[in-house]
Amino acid sequence: MIQKPVLDDWEIPRIGSIRTLEERRFVELPVPGRVGSLFQDLNTSPTQITIAGSLYGDEARDDFLQKLRDKYKSGTPVTFVADIITATEVKYVVVETLRLEEAGEVPDQTEYFIRLQESPPPPPPPDPLGGLDGGLLSAAGGLIGQVTGAIGAISKLGNIPSFKDPTAALKGTVDGVKSATSGLAKIGSSLKDLFGG
């Protein structure tokens, strides 16, 4: 190993073996009446990396557990660098499995096994404006400024009549028309009697 495997900012100590598993997923589609099947490619599965090694002494084990368990418990993607993944596009991983084993035959030795799973990089923080064009925002700000200015100019004009109910002034006129036309009903009935209708 030219480059020691580094998980986030922590160099993994005393590695005995490191392996990767890369798989491509296919769905088999049998075709009735034909020999063989068609396969639909579903792209690759996330790359798995397994690391095994040994630790000697309580201090080495405790330091190892503290640093690795923090990454395991958080479950957040962290960077990973190693020679074995140079040709892959693996940049971020999560600690999927952590196994430790101590045996009575070798009391000071702790065997460890770590499985890392490829994970996409953390997403960028959400855009609160939903990707709106900055020019639109400045134009909207200018429009709000113009509306505010127009409201201020109108308020300087003084007392402006209320436009709530425009029929209030017409009510007296309508009453006059009613009283003037009230006699028409009598005239209509007199004309009807006169002409025999």
C-alpha positions in Angstrom: 0.0 0.0 0.0 1.5 3.3 -1.2 -1.3 5.4 0.1 -2.7 4.4 3.5 -6.5 4.4 3.6 -7.9 7.5 5.2 -11.5 7.8 6.4 -12.5 11.5 6.6 -9.4 12.9 8.4 -8.5 9.6 10.2 -5.8 7.1 9.0 -7.1 3.6 9.5 -4.3 1.7 11.5 -2.9 -1.8 11.2 -4.8 -3.0 8.1 -4.5 -6.7 7.3 -6.6 -6.7 4.2 -8.8 -4.4 2.1 -11.3 -5.5 -0.6 -13.8 -3.8 -2.8 -17.0 -5.2 -4.4 -18.4 -3.6 -7.4 -21.6 -5.0 -9.1 -23.8 -4.1 -12.0 -27.5 -4.7 -11.5 -29.5 -6.4 -14.3 -33.2 -7.4 -14.5 -33.8 -10.6 -16.5 -36.7 -10.3 -18.9 -37.6 -13.8 -20.3 -39.0 -13.8 -23.8 -41.6 -16.4 -24.5 -40.7 -18.7 -27.5 -37.0 -17.7 -27.4 -34.0 -19.3 -26.0 -32.3 -17.0 -23.6 -33.5 -13.8 -22.0 -33.1 -10.1 -22.5 -31.4 -8.1 -19.7 -32.2 -4.5 -18.6 -29.2 -2.7 -17.2 -30.0 -0.9 -14.0 -26.6 0.7 -13.6 -24.1 -0.2 -10.8 -24.8 -0.9 -7.2 -22.9 1.3 -4.7 -19.4 0.1 -4.2 -18.6 -1.8 -1.0 -15.2 -1.6 0.7 -14.3 -4.0 3.4 -11.3 -3.5 5.7 -9.9 -6.0 8.2 -7.1 -5.7 10.6 -5.7 -6.2 14.1 -5.1 -3.9 17.1 -2.7 -4.6 20.0 -3.3 -3.2 23.5 -6.1 -1.4 25.3 -5.0 2.1 24.3 -4.9 1.3 20.6 -8.3 -0.4 20.8 -9.9 2.5 22.8 -8.5 5.2 20.4 -9.7 3.1 17.4 -13.2 2.7 18.8 -13.6 6.3 19.8 -12.7 7.6 16.3 -14.5 5.0 14.3 -17.7 4.8 16.4 -18.3 8.6 16.1 -18.3 8.2 12.3 -20.4 5.0 12.5 -23.1 6.6 14.8 -23.4 9.8 12.8 -24.2 7.9 9.6 -23.2 10.9 7.5 -21.1 10.5 4.3 -17.4 11.1 4.8 -14.5 11.2 2.4 -12.5 8.1 1.8 -9.1 7.7 0.0 -7.2 4.5 -0.7 -5.1 3.0 -3.5 -7.7 0.3 -4.1 -10.4 2.8 -5.2 -8.1 4.9 -7.4 -9.8 3.9 -10.7 -13.3 4.2 -9.2 -15.4 7.3 -8.7 -15.9 6.6 -5.0 -15.4 9.8 -3.0 -17.9 9.6 -0.1 -18.7 6.5 2.0 -20.8 5.7 5.1 -19.7 3.2 7.8 -22.2 0.4 7.3 -20.8 -2.3 9.5 -18.4 -2.4 12.4 -17.4 -5.7 13.9 -14.8 -6.3 16.7 -13.6 -9.6 18.0 -11.4 -10.5 20.9 -10.3 -14.1 21.7 -8.9 -15.7 24.8 -5.9 -17.2 23.0 -4.5 -13.7 22.3 -5.8 -11.5 25.1 -4.2 -8.2 23.9 -5.3 -8.5 20.3 -8.5 -7.1 18.9 -9.6 -8.1 15.4 -11.7 -5.5 13.5 -13.9 -5.6 10.4 -15.3 -2.5 8.7 -17.7 -2.4 5.8 -18.0 1.0 4.0 -20.8 1.7 1.5 -20.4 4.2 -1.3 -22.7 7.2 -0.7 -23.3 10.2 -2.9 -21.9 13.5 -1.7 -24.0 15.5 0.7 -26.5 17.7 -1.2 -26.0 21.4 -1.2 -28.1 23.4 1.1 -31.6 24.2 -0.3 -32.1 27.5 -2.2 -34.8 29.4 -0.3 -35.6 31.3 -3.5 -36.2 28.2 -5.6 -33.7 29.2 -8.2 -35.3 32.5 -9.1 -33.3 34.8 -11.3 -31.6 37.5 -9.3 -32.7 40.1 -11.9 -36.4 39.3 -11.2 -35.8 39.8 -7.5 -34.3 43.3 -8.1 -37.1 44.2 -10.5 -39.7 43.1 -7.9 -37.9 45.2 -5.3 -38.0 48.2 -7.6 -41.7 47.7 -8.2 -42.4 47.6 -4.5 -40.5 50.8 -4.1 -42.5 52.5 -6.8 -45.8 51.3 -5.3 -44.7 52.6 -1.9 -43.8 56.0 -3.4 -47.2 56.2 -5.2 -49.1 55.5 -2.0 -47.0 58.2 -0.2 -47.8 60.7 -3.0 -51.5 59.9 -2.8 -51.6 60.4 0.9 -50.0 63.9 0.5 -53.0 65.1 -1.7 -55.1 65.6 1.4 -58.6 64.4 2.0 -59.7 62.0 -0.7 -63.4 61.0 -0.9 -64.3 57.5 0.0 -65.1 55.2 -2.9 -66.8 52.6 -0.7 -70.5 53.0 -1.8 -71.1 55.2 -4.8 -74.9 54.9 -4.6 -75.2 56.8 -1.3 -75.5 60.2 -3.2 -78.1 58.8 -5.6 -80.6 57.6 -3.0 -82.3 61.0 -2.7 -82.6 61.2 -6.4 -84.1 57.8 -6.7 -86.7 58.7 -4.0 -87.7 61.8 -6.0 -88.2 59.8 -9.2 -90.4 57.3 -7.3 -92.7 60.1 -6.0 -92.9 61.8 -9.4 -93.9 58.6 -11.2 -96.2 57.3 -8.5 -99.2 59.0 -10.2 -98.6 57.3 -13.5 -100.3 54.1 -12.4 -103.6 56.1 -11.9 -103.3 57.8 -15.2 -102.7 54.4 -16.9 -105.8 52.9 -15.4 -107.9 56.0 -16.3 -106.7 55.7 -19.9 -107.6 52.1 -20.0 -111.1 52.8 -18.8 -111.5 55.6 -21.3 -110.6 53.6 -24.3 -112.4 50.5 -23.1 -109.4 48.3 -22.7 
